[in-house]
Amino acid sequence: MSLSDPIADMLTRIRNAGRINKSQVNIKASNICEGIATVLKKEGYIEDFDRIDDGRQGILRITLKYDNEGRPVINELSRISRPGCRIYSSVDKLPHVLAGMGIAIVSTSSGVMSDRSCRQNNVGGEILCTVS
């Protein structure tokens, strides 16, 4: 079975794993999912991730992060741009998620990066998702 939206699958798996307090979640590997995981690690929303070679597509094993009271650090993951309706934004119109307390993950010509990095590098692109 082919997966039509690997980004939505990744976000749903992370969301579901956080709700049941799992420490790790496995996701089918792709370059865009690895870019999103890199941004989430850099911004402090996940502990770590590893790419595991299984002889086929590969697996990303993401280690989730929880606060001192056992609540997941990621409160909300929302998919913005979908395969049927792509959402693009210039650098000056990038969203401010929770007035700067969250991030938007953007796919740019320079790779996948957070909205803060986009503003620093003065690049816009496709808004993949928001994290808070």
Residue pairs with C-beta under 8 A, 6 or more apart in sequence:
3 9
3 28
4 83
5 79
5 82
5 83
6 28
6 30
6 32
6 33
7 32
7 33
7 36
7 79
7 128
7 129
8 79
8 82
9 27
9 28
10 27
10 33
10 36
10 60
11 77
11 78
11 79
11 129
13 25
13 26
13 27
14 25
14 27
14 46
14 62
14 64
14 74
14 77
15 74
15 77
16 25
17 24
17 25
17 64
18 64
18 72
18 74
19 72
21 66
21 70
21 72
22 64
23 63
23 64
24 61
24 62
24 63
24 64
25 61
25 62
25 64
26 59
26 60
26 61
26 62
27 33
27 59
27 60
27 61
27 62
28 57
28 58
28 59
28 60
29 51
29 52
29 57
29 58
29 59
29 60
30 57
32 107
32 112
32 128
33 60
34 49
34 51
34 60
35 107
35 111
35 112
36 105
36 112
36 128
36 129
37 46
37 49
37 60
37 62
38 49
38 112
39 103
39 105
39 112
39 113
39 114
40 46
40 49
40 62
40 74
40 105
40 131
41 47
41 48
41 49
42 114
43 103
43 114
43 131
44 65
44 73
45 65
45 73
45 74
45 103
45 131
46 62
46 63
46 64
46 65
46 73
46 74
47 63
47 64
47 65
48 62
48 63
49 60
49 61
49 62
49 63
50 60
50 61
51 58
51 59
51 60
52 58
52 59
52 60
52 61
64 72
64 73
64 74
65 72
65 73
65 74
66 72
66 73
67 73
74 131
74 132
75 132
76 102
76 130
76 131
76 132
77 129
77 130
77 131
78 129
78 130
79 128
79 129
80 87
80 104
80 127
80 128
80 129
80 130
81 87
81 88
81 126
81 127
81 128
81 129
86 126
87 126
87 127
88 124
88 125
88 126
88 127
89 95
89 106
89 124
89 125
89 127
90 124
91 118
91 119
91 122
91 123
91 124
93 124
94 104
94 106
94 115
94 118
94 119
94 124
94 127
95 104
95 115
95 127
95 130
96 115
97 103
97 104
97 115
97 130
97 131
97 132
98 132
101 132
102 130
102 131
102 132
103 114
103 115
103 116
103 130
103 131
103 132
104 114
104 115
104 127
104 129
104 130
104 131
105 112
105 113
105 114
105 115
105 127
105 128
105 129
105 130
105 131
106 112
106 113
106 114
106 115
106 118
106 124
106 125
106 126
106 127
106 128
107 125
107 126
107 128
108 118
108 121
108 123
108 124
108 125
108 126
109 123
109 125
110 121
110 123
112 128
113 121
113 123
118 124
118 125
